[in-house]
Amino acid sequence: MAGSDVKAKYIVADTTAADADGVCQSQTPAAGGVQNLTINGALSSGGVATFVAARLITITSAGADSGRTFTVTGTDVNGNVQTESITGPATATVTGTKYFRTVTQVSVDANTAGAITVGMANNSLEVVYAGRARVRGVYLIHTSTAGTIPFRNGGASGTAMLTIPTPASANSTRDLVIPDEGIMFENGVYLTYTAGTTVFSNFTAMYN
């Protein structure tokens, strides 16, 4: 793998499974008007919930809260501030569409009908490099779960430019060297995977 400009990014899998109240434990906003929920879940510290990989946010209500709008504020997979408005659930759970690395605030536009919890789904997003890059190789440590790791161009919904199959072989390794000029990712190198039962333990990606 020639070239002194080649960089390495080490990524550890997020092994925390989906947690319905990992951001906000059960609470029923009743003070009237827009209110902030208390961020006090198991994944929070000092009023901020932090995830290993960026995760989709879930909101669960024990009542009919489909008329409520929840606003989640935090940072995305690259550390940039982002917000998402999520329509509330009706005695169910709803899942947002934006991936959050941290959650710093959750607000609701009015009183809720039931007790609310906020957590995160199993869906995970990680970034190797946020800009234009060529992936030159990947060194993987596997787990006991087989699957695939898709490396996507530009984000969670981007085209998988490289998909690596992983065997069910805990602690075994694979050193993948991509020949020639590597694989070009015009808009950044990202990967999606399922947290909790992951198909890799960790990996190092080489790129330039």
Backbone torsions as a table, in degrees:
resi	resn	phi	psi	omega
1	MET	NA	82.5	-173.2
2	ALA	-74.1	157.6	174.9
3	GLY	114.4	118.3	-178.1
4	SER	-74.5	-8.9	-178.0
5	ASP	-90.3	2.5	-179.9
6	VAL	-70.4	131.5	180.0
7	LYS	-112.2	164.0	179.9
8	ALA	-127.6	139.1	175.2
9	LYS	-124.4	122.2	-179.9
10	TYR	-97.9	127.9	-177.8
11	ILE	-129.8	129.1	176.2
12	VAL	-102.2	135.7	-179.0
13	ALA	-65.1	143.3	173.9
14	ASP	-80.7	111.0	-176.0
15	THR	-96.4	5.2	178.9
16	THR	-82.7	120.0	-179.9
17	ALA	-72.5	168.2	176.9
18	ALA	-50.5	140.4	-176.0
19	ASP	-141.0	110.3	-172.5
20	ALA	-67.1	-22.8	179.0
21	ASP	-127.0	26.9	-179.1
22	GLY	-69.1	-21.5	177.6
23	VAL	-97.2	-55.1	179.7
24	CYS	-128.5	123.0	173.9
25	GLN	-72.4	168.6	-172.8
26	SER	-55.0	127.8	178.6
27	GLN	-156.9	153.7	-177.6
28	THR	-125.3	95.7	179.6
29	PRO	-58.6	127.7	-175.5
30	ALA	-145.6	20.2	-177.0
31	ALA	-91.3	-6.1	179.8
32	GLY	88.5	138.4	177.8
33	GLY	73.2	-165.5	179.9
34	VAL	-67.7	131.0	-177.8
35	GLN	-137.6	145.3	174.0
36	ASN	-90.1	134.5	171.7
37	LEU	-78.9	154.2	177.2
38	THR	-83.1	123.0	177.7
39	ILE	-85.3	98.1	-172.5
40	ASN	-138.4	19.3	-179.4
41	GLY	-73.5	175.8	-176.5
42	ALA	-64.3	-20.5	-178.9
43	LEU	-97.7	12.1	-177.1
44	SER	-110.3	155.9	173.9
45	SER	-151.7	125.9	179.0
46	GLY	63.1	30.0	177.7
47	GLY	82.1	13.7	178.0
48	VAL	-129.9	127.7	174.3
49	ALA	-93.5	133.1	-176.3
50	THR	-128.7	134.4	179.8
51	PHE	-115.3	153.3	177.7
52	VAL	-65.7	-51.7	172.3
53	ALA	-109.4	161.7	176.7
54	ALA	-68.8	139.9	-173.4
55	ARG	-130.4	153.1	171.1
56	LEU	-76.4	141.1	-176.0
57	ILE	-92.6	139.8	177.0
58	THR	-116.5	146.8	175.3
59	ILE	-128.5	128.5	-178.8
60	THR	-120.5	135.2	177.7
61	SER	-127.7	141.9	174.8
62	ALA	-84.8	-3.4	-178.0
63	GLY	-128.5	-172.6	-178.7
64	ALA	-87.8	90.5	-174.6
65	ASP	-117.7	28.1	178.6
66	SER	-69.6	-14.3	176.4
67	GLY	-87.1	-4.1	-179.4
68	ARG	-94.3	150.8	175.0
69	THR	-118.7	124.7	178.1
70	PHE	-103.2	134.9	178.5
71	THR	-114.7	120.1	-178.9
72	VAL	-104.5	130.6	178.8
73	THR	-123.0	141.4	178.2
74	GLY	177.7	-144.2	178.8
75	THR	-125.8	152.3	179.0
76	ASP	-87.4	-170.9	-175.4
77	VAL	-62.8	-24.7	179.9
78	ASN	-94.8	1.8	-179.9
79	GLY	88.5	6.9	178.4
80	ASN	-85.6	144.4	179.7
81	VAL	-65.2	136.2	175.3
82	GLN	-147.7	158.3	174.9
83	THR	-130.6	156.9	175.4
84	GLU	-145.0	134.2	174.4
85	SER	-97.4	125.9	-176.9
86	ILE	-122.3	125.4	175.7
87	THR	-69.3	132.9	-174.8
88	GLY	-65.9	162.6	-179.9
89	PRO	-91.3	163.0	174.3
90	ALA	-114.2	97.0	-177.4
91	THR	48.7	50.9	-175.2
92	ALA	-164.1	-165.9	177.4
93	THR	-123.8	135.9	172.4
94	VAL	-116.7	153.2	-178.4
95	THR	-123.0	132.8	178.2
96	GLY	-72.6	-179.3	-177.8
97	THR	-117.2	-6.6	179.4
98	LYS	-103.3	142.4	-180.0
99	TYR	-91.0	129.0	-179.2
100	PHE	-114.1	131.9	171.2
101	ARG	-83.5	-37.3	174.4
102	THR	-135.5	156.3	172.0
103	VAL	-124.6	120.9	-177.2
104	THR	-107.6	-15.9	179.6
105	GLN	-159.6	140.9	170.7
106	VAL	-132.7	122.1	179.2
107	SER	-123.1	159.0	175.4
108	VAL	-128.2	148.3	-171.0
109	ASP	-79.5	-10.5	178.9
110	ALA	-168.2	-179.9	177.7
111	ASN	-57.8	146.2	177.4
112	THR	-98.0	156.0	179.3
113	ALA	-78.9	-27.3	-177.9
114	GLY	-136.8	176.6	177.5
115	ALA	-69.1	140.7	-174.9
116	ILE	-115.6	138.8	165.7
117	THR	-126.5	151.4	177.3
118	VAL	-126.7	133.5	179.9
119	GLY	-148.5	-150.4	179.9
120	MET	-142.1	152.7	179.0
121	ALA	-84.5	177.1	176.4
122	ASN	-73.8	-19.3	-177.0
123	ASN	-61.7	126.2	-175.9
124	SER	-128.6	147.8	178.8
125	LEU	-133.8	133.8	177.8
126	GLU	-131.6	158.4	-178.3
127	VAL	-123.5	133.9	171.5
128	VAL	-87.9	-50.7	177.9
129	TYR	-154.6	135.8	-172.3
130	ALA	-84.7	-8.2	-178.8
131	GLY	-113.8	-173.7	179.5
132	ARG	-61.2	129.9	-176.2
133	ALA	-158.1	155.4	171.6
134	ARG	-108.5	125.2	175.8
135	VAL	-82.5	125.0	-175.5
136	ARG	-102.5	-25.1	-179.1
137	GLY	-177.9	164.0	179.5
138	VAL	-141.7	129.9	174.0
139	TYR	-109.2	115.9	-172.0
140	LEU	-111.5	144.8	165.7
141	ILE	-115.8	122.0	-172.5
142	HIS	-85.2	171.8	173.6
143	THR	-120.6	-171.0	178.4
144	SER	-83.3	4.8	179.4
145	THR	-111.2	126.4	178.0
146	ALA	-83.6	154.8	177.8
147	GLY	173.7	-152.2	177.7
148	THR	-138.8	153.6	175.5
149	ILE	-119.8	110.2	178.5
150	PRO	-91.0	125.4	173.4
151	PHE	-96.0	118.2	-168.9
152	ARG	-109.6	149.0	178.4
153	ASN	-86.4	112.0	169.5
154	GLY	92.9	-13.3	179.0
155	GLY	151.1	-168.5	-172.4
156	ALA	-62.4	-32.4	-177.6
157	SER	-100.1	7.1	-178.3
158	GLY	-73.9	165.3	179.2
159	THR	-65.9	136.0	176.5
160	ALA	-77.7	104.6	-178.6
161	MET	-82.1	-21.8	179.8
162	LEU	-146.9	125.8	176.9
163	THR	-124.8	120.7	-176.3
164	ILE	-106.6	120.1	174.9
165	PRO	-75.9	144.3	179.3
166	THR	-123.8	134.4	179.2
167	PRO	-83.5	163.7	172.3
168	ALA	-83.8	85.5	-174.1
169	SER	-152.9	85.7	-173.4
170	ALA	-55.8	130.7	175.5
171	ASN	71.8	0.2	173.5
172	SER	-73.6	162.1	-174.6
173	THR	-125.9	160.1	174.5
174	ARG	-143.2	130.3	179.4
175	ASP	-113.5	101.9	-176.5
176	LEU	-99.4	118.1	176.4
177	VAL	-109.1	124.0	-179.0
178	ILE	-92.3	121.5	-173.8
179	PRO	-74.9	175.9	177.1
180	ASP	58.8	-125.6	-175.9
181	GLU	-94.8	9.3	-178.0
182	GLY	77.8	-163.8	-179.9
183	ILE	-115.4	125.1	-176.4
184	MET	-83.1	132.0	171.8
185	PHE	-117.9	105.6	-173.7
186	GLU	-67.7	-32.1	-170.7
187	ASN	-119.7	23.2	179.5
188	GLY	107.8	154.8	-176.6
189	VAL	-109.6	115.1	-177.6
190	TYR	-130.1	155.0	174.3
191	LEU	-135.2	144.4	176.9
192	THR	-112.2	143.7	176.6
193	TYR	-159.8	171.0	179.0
194	THR	-96.4	118.6	179.1
195	ALA	-72.7	168.3	-177.6
196	GLY	90.4	-93.1	175.0
197	THR	-89.7	91.0	-174.2
198	THR	-95.4	158.2	-177.8
199	VAL	-97.0	6.6	172.0
200	PHE	-148.0	154.4	176.6
201	SER	-90.3	-50.4	174.8
202	ASN	-162.2	165.7	174.8
203	PHE	-153.9	160.5	172.8
204	THR	-120.2	123.4	178.2
205	ALA	-103.5	134.5	176.6
206	MET	-105.2	133.8	-175.4
207	TYR	-153.7	165.6	170.0
208	ASN	-154.6	NA	NA
